[in-house]
Amino acid sequence: MPEVTEEMKKRLAVAFKLGSIRGLEYLKKRGENLIETWDYDDLHAKMHYKSFTVAKTMGADVLQDIFDAVQKAKKEGTPVKDFISNLKPILESKGWWGKKEVDGKIVTLGTPSRLALILDTNIKTSYAQGRWESMMNIAQYRPWFVYEQIHRETARESHKQFDKHIYHYTNPIVQDIFPPRGYGCDCSMRAVTEEEKNNLVARGYVVVEGKEDNKYVTDDMKNFDPIGKYEPEIRDYQKQIKGDLKQALNKNTQIEQKNTSIATQTRILGISNELSNIKTAIENKNIGKKEISDMIFKLNLVNQQLQKLKNNSSANKEQLKKLTVSYTALLIMANKLRK
């Protein structure tokens, strides 16, 4: 029977240290949407961020037991070894351990390494949702988001493309690549100040302000929007544990809308500040052609953000209208200067 590897133990230790009250709250939210599935890949990528799921579960009671154990481990800081030893006899008694024949095939159900992976994945994902919200709330003061990958033999090549890249929080790509990005993903993203960003650039980090990294974003990455409201297609999923899936998701609507509103307002404030800075620069009569080109480029990024916010139900439509008018006027002024 496979055991928990040293790498897995280290990763879980980090996951517990990362844990915060906010992360626990998101883990509880995921518990509202317990979903049975035989194959983890059966679920749409977005659904993993809304639901607590365990691949190769067949019974509602088994999934509930696993979720309860994960939540308890998160709250109490239970060592990985104890988490596994406490849960193993419960799963054995319900037939979710070792090998089992399903649909004529022999499959492996519960093992120490599988339980460790379940714990790691669900805790990391819950923590990431809390971290996203926190970073957006301070984006006015720490506007640069730094992507970093842990260098190891098993590092994903698709994630390596973003390593040591720095993005302004208003860059749409941030939402598409915010980690984790699958089982065992240890990539991270942190918020830094302007000064910290400059220090990182001096050490070889790269500021990416445009769309050049978009070519590395896979379809699975695009499916995740950490602050967007997701309405699932019920027919796409197997039966769920706690009644109707929509009812379970709607239970947290009020809380989610509040958190979404805070993050959205922060983004709107960032756009307003950016437009104000561009206006000040345009009014400088000594502005050069390169600076004008940079402004037009930034205005295009602003427009992308505005278009995205127009589909956000929590965004103030009147604010967006005023910002759009300002953007249009500044773009006209910038183009006149370029001529």
C-alpha positions as CSV (number, residue, x, y, z in Angstrom):
1,M,0.0,0.0,0.0
2,P,1.5,3.4,-1.0
3,E,2.6,5.6,1.8
4,V,2.7,9.4,2.1
5,T,5.9,10.7,0.5
6,E,8.2,13.2,2.2
7,E,7.3,15.7,-0.5
8,M,3.6,15.3,0.4
9,K,4.3,15.7,4.1
10,K,6.2,19.0,3.5
11,R,3.5,20.3,1.2
12,L,0.8,19.5,3.8
13,A,2.9,21.2,6.5
14,V,3.0,24.3,4.4
15,A,-0.8,24.1,3.8
16,F,-1.5,24.1,7.5
17,K,0.8,27.0,8.2
18,L,-0.9,29.0,5.4
19,G,-4.2,28.4,7.0
20,S,-6.1,31.4,8.2
21,I,-9.6,32.1,9.6
22,R,-10.5,33.3,6.2
23,G,-9.3,30.1,4.6
24,L,-11.3,28.1,7.1
25,E,-14.4,30.1,6.2
26,Y,-13.9,29.3,2.5
27,L,-13.4,25.6,3.4
28,K,-16.7,25.6,5.2
29,K,-18.3,27.2,2.2
30,R,-17.0,24.4,0.0
31,G,-18.6,22.0,2.5
32,E,-22.0,23.4,1.6
33,N,-21.5,21.9,-1.9
34,L,-20.4,18.4,-1.3
35,I,-20.4,16.6,-4.6
36,E,-20.0,12.9,-5.3
37,T,-17.9,12.0,-8.3
38,W,-16.1,8.9,-9.6
39,D,-13.6,10.9,-11.7
40,Y,-12.2,14.3,-10.5
41,D,-12.0,15.4,-14.1
42,D,-15.7,15.0,-14.5
43,L,-16.2,18.3,-12.8
44,H,-15.7,21.6,-14.6
45,A,-12.6,23.5,-13.3
46,K,-14.7,26.3,-11.8
47,M,-16.8,23.8,-9.8
48,H,-13.7,22.6,-7.9
49,Y,-13.4,26.1,-6.4
50,K,-17.0,26.1,-5.3
51,S,-17.3,22.6,-4.0
52,F,-15.5,20.1,-1.7
53,T,-14.9,17.1,-3.9
54,V,-13.1,13.8,-3.6
55,A,-12.3,11.7,-6.7
56,K,-13.5,8.0,-6.5
57,T,-16.2,8.4,-3.9
58,M,-19.4,6.5,-4.3
59,G,-21.4,7.2,-1.1
60,A,-22.7,10.4,0.4
61,D,-21.8,9.3,3.9
62,V,-18.2,8.7,2.9
63,L,-17.8,12.2,1.4
64,Q,-19.3,13.8,4.4
65,D,-16.9,11.9,6.7
66,I,-13.9,13.0,4.7
67,F,-15.1,16.7,4.6
68,D,-15.7,16.7,8.4
69,A,-12.2,15.3,9.0
70,V,-10.6,17.9,6.7
71,Q,-12.4,20.7,8.4
72,K,-11.5,19.5,11.8
73,A,-7.8,19.0,10.8
74,K,-7.8,22.5,9.4
75,K,-9.4,24.1,12.5
76,E,-7.3,22.2,15.0
77,G,-4.0,22.0,13.1
78,T,-4.0,18.2,13.2
79,P,-0.8,16.5,12.0
80,V,-1.1,14.7,8.7
81,K,-0.3,11.4,10.4
82,D,-3.1,11.8,12.9
83,F,-5.5,12.9,10.2
84,I,-4.9,9.7,8.2
85,S,-5.0,7.4,11.3
86,N,-8.2,8.9,12.6
87,L,-10.0,8.7,9.2
88,K,-8.7,5.3,8.0
89,P,-10.9,3.1,10.3
90,I,-14.0,5.0,9.5
91,L,-13.4,4.6,5.7
92,E,-12.5,0.9,6.1
93,S,-15.8,0.3,7.9
94,K,-17.7,1.8,5.0
95,G,-15.7,0.0,2.3
96,W,-13.8,3.0,1.0
97,W,-10.3,1.6,1.4
98,G,-7.8,-0.4,-0.6
99,K,-8.9,-2.0,-3.9
100,K,-12.4,-2.6,-5.2
101,E,-14.2,-3.8,-8.3
102,V,-16.3,-1.1,-10.0
103,D,-17.9,-1.5,-13.4
104,G,-15.8,-4.6,-14.0
105,K,-12.5,-2.8,-13.3
106,I,-10.3,-3.0,-10.2
107,V,-9.7,0.5,-8.8
108,T,-7.8,1.8,-5.8
109,L,-9.9,3.7,-3.3
110,G,-8.6,5.0,0.0
111,T,-4.8,5.1,0.7
112,P,-2.7,7.2,2.9
113,S,-1.3,9.1,-0.1
114,R,-4.8,9.7,-1.4
115,L,-6.1,11.1,1.9
116,A,-3.1,13.4,2.1
117,L,-3.8,14.6,-1.4
118,I,-7.4,15.3,-0.6
119,L,-6.4,17.3,2.5
120,D,-3.8,19.2,0.5
121,T,-6.0,20.1,-2.4
122,N,-9.1,21.2,-0.5
123,I,-7.2,23.3,2.1
124,K,-4.9,24.9,-0.5
125,T,-7.9,25.8,-2.7
126,S,-9.9,27.3,0.2
127,Y,-6.9,29.3,1.4
128,A,-6.4,30.6,-2.2
129,Q,-9.9,32.0,-2.3
130,G,-9.3,33.9,1.0
131,R,-6.0,35.1,-0.2
132,W,-7.4,36.5,-3.4
133,E,-10.0,38.5,-1.5
134,S,-7.3,39.9,0.9
135,M,-5.0,40.9,-2.0
136,M,-7.8,42.7,-3.9
137,N,-8.7,44.5,-0.7
138,I,-5.2,46.0,-0.4
139,A,-4.5,46.4,-4.1
140,Q,-4.6,50.2,-3.9
141,Y,-1.5,50.0,-1.7
142,R,0.1,46.8,-3.1
143,P,-0.9,46.9,-6.8
144,W,1.6,44.4,-8.2
145,F,0.9,40.7,-8.1
146,V,4.0,38.4,-8.3
147,Y,3.7,34.8,-9.6
148,E,6.3,32.4,-8.3
149,Q,6.8,28.7,-8.9
150,I,8.6,26.3,-6.5
151,H,11.5,24.8,-8.5
152,R,11.4,21.0,-8.4
153,E,11.6,18.1,-10.7
154,T,7.8,17.7,-10.9
155,A,7.1,21.4,-11.6
156,R,4.6,21.9,-14.4
157,E,6.0,23.3,-17.6
158,S,2.7,25.1,-18.3
159,H,3.1,27.0,-14.9
160,K,6.8,27.7,-15.5
161,Q,5.9,30.3,-18.1
162,F,4.6,32.6,-15.5
163,D,7.4,32.2,-12.9
164,K,8.9,35.5,-11.6
165,H,6.5,37.5,-13.7
166,I,4.9,40.6,-12.2
167,Y,1.4,41.8,-13.2
168,H,-0.6,44.9,-12.2
169,Y,-3.7,43.7,-10.4
170,T,-5.9,45.2,-13.1
171,N,-4.4,43.0,-15.8
172,P,-7.1,40.4,-16.7
173,I,-4.6,37.6,-16.8
174,V,-4.3,37.6,-13.0
175,Q,-7.7,36.0,-12.7
176,D,-6.9,33.3,-15.2
177,I,-3.6,32.2,-13.6
178,F,-4.2,32.7,-9.8
179,P,-2.9,29.5,-8.2
180,P,-3.4,26.7,-7.3
181,R,-3.9,25.1,-10.7
182,G,-4.6,21.5,-9.9
183,Y,-3.5,18.6,-7.7
184,G,-0.1,19.3,-6.0
185,C,0.3,22.8,-7.4
186,D,2.5,24.8,-5.1
187,C,2.7,28.0,-7.2
188,S,1.9,31.2,-5.4
189,M,1.0,34.8,-6.0
190,R,1.7,37.7,-3.6
191,A,1.0,41.4,-3.6
192,V,3.9,43.9,-3.5
193,T,4.3,47.7,-3.4
194,E,5.8,49.8,-6.2
195,E,9.2,49.9,-4.4
196,E,9.2,46.1,-3.8
197,K,8.3,45.6,-7.5
198,N,11.3,47.7,-8.6
199,N,13.6,45.7,-6.2
200,L,12.3,42.4,-7.7
201,V,12.9,43.7,-11.3
202,A,16.5,44.5,-10.3
203,R,16.8,40.8,-9.3
204,G,15.6,39.5,-12.7
205,Y,11.9,39.5,-12.3
206,V,9.9,40.7,-15.3
207,V,6.9,43.1,-15.4
208,V,4.3,42.0,-17.9
209,E,1.8,44.8,-18.6
210,G,0.2,43.5,-21.8
211,K,-1.2,40.4,-23.3
212,E,2.1,38.6,-24.1
213,D,1.6,35.9,-21.4
214,N,-2.0,35.1,-22.6
215,K,-0.6,32.6,-25.1
216,Y,0.5,30.4,-22.1
217,V,-3.0,30.4,-20.5
218,T,-4.7,27.0,-21.0
219,D,-8.4,26.5,-21.3
220,D,-8.5,25.0,-17.8
221,M,-7.0,28.1,-16.4
222,K,-9.5,30.3,-18.2
223,N,-12.3,28.4,-16.5
224,F,-11.5,29.8,-13.1
225,D,-12.7,33.3,-12.0
226,P,-12.0,33.6,-8.3
227,I,-14.3,36.5,-7.8
228,G,-17.0,35.8,-10.4
229,K,-20.4,34.4,-9.6
230,Y,-20.8,30.9,-11.0
231,E,-24.1,29.3,-12.0
232,P,-23.5,25.6,-12.6
233,E,-25.3,23.4,-15.2
234,I,-27.0,20.9,-12.9
235,R,-27.1,18.2,-15.6
236,D,-23.3,18.2,-15.8
237,Y,-22.8,16.7,-12.3
238,Q,-23.7,13.5,-10.6
239,K,-26.1,13.6,-7.7
240,Q,-25.0,15.8,-4.8
241,I,-25.0,15.2,-1.1
242,K,-26.9,18.1,0.4
243,G,-29.9,18.4,-1.8
244,D,-30.2,20.4,-4.9
245,L,-26.9,22.0,-6.0
246,K,-28.3,25.4,-6.8
247,Q,-29.9,25.6,-3.4
248,A,-26.6,24.8,-1.7
249,L,-24.8,27.4,-3.8
250,N,-27.4,30.1,-3.1
251,K,-27.1,29.6,0.6
252,N,-23.9,31.6,0.6
253,T,-25.1,34.2,-2.0
254,Q,-25.3,37.1,0.5
255,I,-21.8,36.5,1.9
256,E,-20.3,36.0,-1.6
257,Q,-22.0,39.2,-2.9
258,K,-20.6,41.2,-0.1
259,N,-17.0,39.9,-0.6
260,T,-17.4,40.3,-4.4
261,S,-18.6,43.9,-3.9
262,I,-15.5,44.8,-1.9
263,A,-13.1,43.3,-4.4
264,T,-15.0,44.9,-7.3
265,Q,-15.0,48.4,-5.7
266,T,-11.3,48.0,-5.2
267,R,-10.8,47.3,-8.9
268,I,-13.0,50.3,-9.8
269,L,-10.9,52.6,-7.5
270,G,-7.7,51.3,-9.1
271,I,-9.1,52.2,-12.6
272,S,-10.1,55.6,-11.4
273,N,-6.6,56.2,-10.0
274,E,-5.0,55.0,-13.2
275,L,-7.2,57.4,-15.3
276,S,-6.3,60.2,-13.0
277,N,-2.6,59.6,-13.4
278,I,-3.0,59.4,-17.2
279,K,-4.9,62.7,-17.2
280,T,-2.1,64.4,-15.2
281,A,0.5,63.1,-17.6
282,I,-1.4,64.2,-20.7
283,E,-1.7,67.7,-19.3
284,N,2.1,67.8,-19.1
285,K,3.0,69.8,-22.3
286,N,6.5,68.3,-22.4
287,I,5.3,64.8,-22.9
288,G,7.2,62.7,-25.5
289,K,6.0,60.2,-28.1
290,K,7.1,57.2,-26.1
291,E,5.1,58.4,-23.1
292,I,2.1,58.9,-25.3
293,S,2.3,55.4,-26.7
294,D,2.6,54.0,-23.1
295,M,-0.5,56.0,-22.1
296,I,-2.5,54.6,-25.0
297,F,-1.4,51.1,-24.1
298,K,-2.5,51.6,-20.5
299,L,-5.8,53.1,-21.6
300,N,-6.4,49.9,-23.6
301,L,-5.8,47.8,-20.5
302,V,-8.2,50.1,-18.6
303,N,-10.8,49.5,-21.4
304,Q,-10.4,45.7,-21.0
305,Q,-11.1,46.0,-17.3
306,L,-14.2,48.3,-17.9
307,Q,-15.6,45.8,-20.4
308,K,-15.1,43.0,-17.9
309,L,-16.8,44.9,-15.1
310,K,-19.8,45.7,-17.2
311,N,-20.8,42.1,-16.8
312,N,-20.3,42.1,-13.1
313,S,-23.6,42.5,-11.2
314,S,-21.9,44.0,-8.1
315,A,-20.3,46.9,-10.1
316,N,-21.9,50.3,-9.8
317,K,-23.2,51.1,-13.2
318,E,-23.2,54.8,-12.7
319,Q,-19.5,54.7,-11.7
320,L,-18.7,52.5,-14.7
321,K,-20.5,55.0,-17.0
322,K,-18.4,57.9,-15.6
323,L,-15.2,56.0,-15.9
324,T,-16.0,55.0,-19.5
325,V,-16.6,58.7,-20.4
326,S,-13.3,59.6,-18.8
327,Y,-11.5,56.8,-20.6
328,T,-13.0,57.8,-24.0
329,A,-12.0,61.5,-23.5
330,L,-8.5,60.6,-22.5
331,L,-8.1,58.3,-25.4
332,I,-9.1,61.0,-27.8
333,M,-6.7,63.4,-26.2
334,A,-3.8,60.9,-26.3
335,N,-4.4,60.1,-30.0
336,K,-4.4,63.8,-30.9
337,L,-1.1,64.3,-29.1
338,R,0.4,61.3,-31.0
339,K,-0.5,63.0,-34.3
